[in-house]
Amino acid sequence: MDNSEHSPTRAVKPKKHVGPPPDPPKSFLPRSGGEGAMYTDHDEAYVIALGKWMLLQDQKVTIKEIAEEVGRRAPHHTASGWNRHVGMWKLFYTEHIYGVSSKEAAAVEETLQAIEAAKKNEARSEASTTRVMRKRPSATTLESTRPRKSHKAIAQTAATYSFPQPTNRRASVSFTHADLQLVVAHIEKNPKADRLDDKLWIRYSEEHPQFTWKEWKNRVRECSELIDHELEIRKQEFEEEAAQEEEEEVDMEIGDSD
């Protein structure tokens, strides 16, 4: 018996006609050294758009399932890279996909974790039985695990969603995830430099005038832990890609010998 449709990592199959899914970004910024790609505003917008599209089909879809689906549809980052990225910004994506305030996002995340646990338990139960029919949760369970915010506005948003175009922002705007990626890439290019050296950011602000050099420097200081975390993620992705390439080369050598 094939129970693949009940697997927690299944590909999304529309339950009703809600229009086609959003297309993944068609262009991306390569990292310094040409290894992999940076996470940009377009990536961020795509995660939100695809999450809303999935939510229209299943109001109990979780952030983890959204990250896995993004990994399948947008291969310009590795699946593990997408999972780490979405996980690091989980509350941000919860807020924008489920249409809740920043204060409500933490509570909704707890609800989604409960849903994820329930789905895993359900999958284990179905794997141990020959019944095809999916176990129906009680009305009480459905109500207790349903996100509290109404999703009526999401249909309109998903239908007209378009990716934001990069623009020269004024210095007064908030620091975005894409800005963080730019900072990390700049630090990667200058591994021996002190990341809080004035000269490092004076030159940088000439190429990226959306912030003054002092504002860039201050944001580096404020986001020090996030920068270290992102650098570690990139290191892990690089090692994974190198290992994968090595395995492919070995497979090719074995194939040639045959």
N, C-alpha and C positions, 0 to 999 in steps of 0.2 A: 504493500500500500504506500502510495506517495503522499507524505504529509508536508511537502515542501511549502505549500501555500500557508501553512500555519507557523512556519519558522519565524522567529523574531527578526531575522536578517533577510527576509524575503524582499524581492523587488516590489515596488508599489504597483498595484493593478487598480485602475479607477473603478470605483463601485457605481459611479454615475457620471454622466457627461458634465464635466466642469471646464472643458476646453483643454487645449494642449498644455503640457508643462512648459515653464520658461526655459529658454535656451541658455546653456552655460556660457560664460564669457569666451569670446573668440580670440581675444588678445590678452597677453599677460606680460608682466615685467620680469625678465630673467634676473636671478640673483647675481651678485658679484662672483666672477669666476665661471659663470655660465652653468652652475649646478642648480637645477630646480627653478622655481618661480617664487616671486614674492606674493604675499596675500595683499590684495588691493581692495579699494572701495567696491569694485565690480564683483569681486568674490563675495564680499560681505552682503551686497545687494542680492546676489544670486541665492545665497543660503536662505535669506529672508523670503524671497519670492517663491522658491521651491518649497520651503516650509509651509507657507500659506496655501500653496496649491495642494500639498498633501493633507493639510488640515481640513480643506473643503471636502475631502473624501473620507476622512476618519478623524473625528474630533478628539480621539484618544491617542493620536500619534505622538510619539515622544521625541525629545531632542536627539536622543541616541539614534533612533530610526531615521530621522532627518539627516543627521551627519553621515550615516551609512549610505543613504540614497544619493547624497551629494557626491560622496566618494565614487559611486558607480557612474554618475552622469558627467562628472567634471574631472577627467583624469590628468589635467595639467598639474594637479597636486596628488600625492599618493593618498590612498584611503586612510592610512594611519595618520598622515599629516592633517587631513581634514578632521578626523576624530579629535586630534589634539587641539587643533585650532578652535573648533566649535566648543569643545570642553572647556578651554581656557576662557572663552567669552560666553559661557552658558547663560548667565543671567541676562546679558545684553540680548542674545537671540531669543530667549524666552519672552522678554519684554516686547520685542518687535514682531515676533511671529504670532504670539497668542493675544496681542493687543491689550496688555496689562500695563499698569504703572510700574515704575522701578521698585516701589514698596511692595507691590503684589507679586513681583517676579519670583522672589524667594519662596513664597507660599505655593505658587503654581509649580515651581520646580520640585518641591516636596511631593505634590500631587502626582507629577509626571514620574517621579521615582517609584511611587507606589504602583502606578499603572504598569511601569516596566517590570517590576517584580511580579505583578499579577500575570502579565503576559508570559514571563518565563515559567512560572508555576503551571500555567495552562498548557504551555508547549510540552513540558515534561509529562503532564498528565495524559495528553493526547498521544505522546510517543509510546506510552505503555499500554494503550488500548487499541482495539481494532475498529472502534467506532469512527465513522467519518464525520458525523455531525459535530460541529463546534459546540463546546459547552457554553450555554448562555448564562451570563452573570445575572444575579438578581437585580431588581429595580433599585434596591437599597445600595448595592455595590456600585451600580452605574452612577447614581446620584452623588455618592461620596467621592468618586474619582473623576467627576466631570469638572474641567476648568470652570471657574466661577464667572468668567467674563463671557458675554455674548459674542458670537463670531459672525453676526449678520453683515457687518461692514467689511469683512475680509473678502467676500465674493467680489465686491466692487473694486477693491484694491488690487486683487490678483488679476482681474480682467484687464486692467489698464496699466499694469505695472511696467515700467521701463527702467533701464539701468541709468543711474546718474552719470552725467558727463563730468570728467575732471575739470576743474576750473581753478583759477588763481584765487584762493580764499584770502580774506582779510585776516590780519593778525588777531582779531578779536574772537574768531571762531574757536570752537573747542577742538582739542587734540583727538584725532580719529585713529582707528586701527591702521588705516593706510599710512598715516603719518608715522606711527610706531614702526611699521615695516620699513619705511624710508630711513628712519634713524638707525635701525638695526643693520640695514645694508651698508650705511655709511660707516658704522663702527666696524663692520666686517672688513671693509676696504682699508681701514686704518687700525689693524690689530695691536700695533705697538704704541699708539697714541693714547694719551690720557683722555678719556671720554668727556671730561669736564674742562678740557683745555679751551680757552677762549678762541684761539686761532682756528681750532678745528671747526667751530660753528660759525665764525665770521665768514670763512670761505664758503661754507655750506649754505648760509642764508642768502648768498648772492645767486645761487642756483635755485633755491627754494624760498622765495620771498614771502610765502604765506605767513611766516613767523619771522620775527627779528632774531638775530643770533642769540640774544639773551633769553628769548622765549624758548628757542630750541634747547639751549643749555639747561634752562630750568625744567623743561619737560623731561629731559634725560635724567636729571637728578630725581624728579618725582616718580618716574617710571623705571627706576633702576632694577627692581625685582622682575618686572615684566620683561625688560630687555634681556636680562640674564636668562630668563625662562625661554624666551624666543630663540636666543642663541643656542641654547641646549637642544631645543626642538630641531633647529636647522642642522645641528651636528648629527643628531640621531637619524634624520632623514637622509643626510649625505651618506652616512654609514650603511643605512638600509639599501640605498640605491647602488652603492658600490658593491655590496654583497650580492645584490640581485644581478648586476652586470657580470660579476665573476662567475655566478652560477650559470648564466646564459652562455658565457664563453666556454665553460667546461662542457655543457651540453652540446655545443656546436663541435667541439673537438671530438667528443665521443661519437657524434653523428658522422663526422668525416672519416673516422677510423673504421666505421662499419661499412 
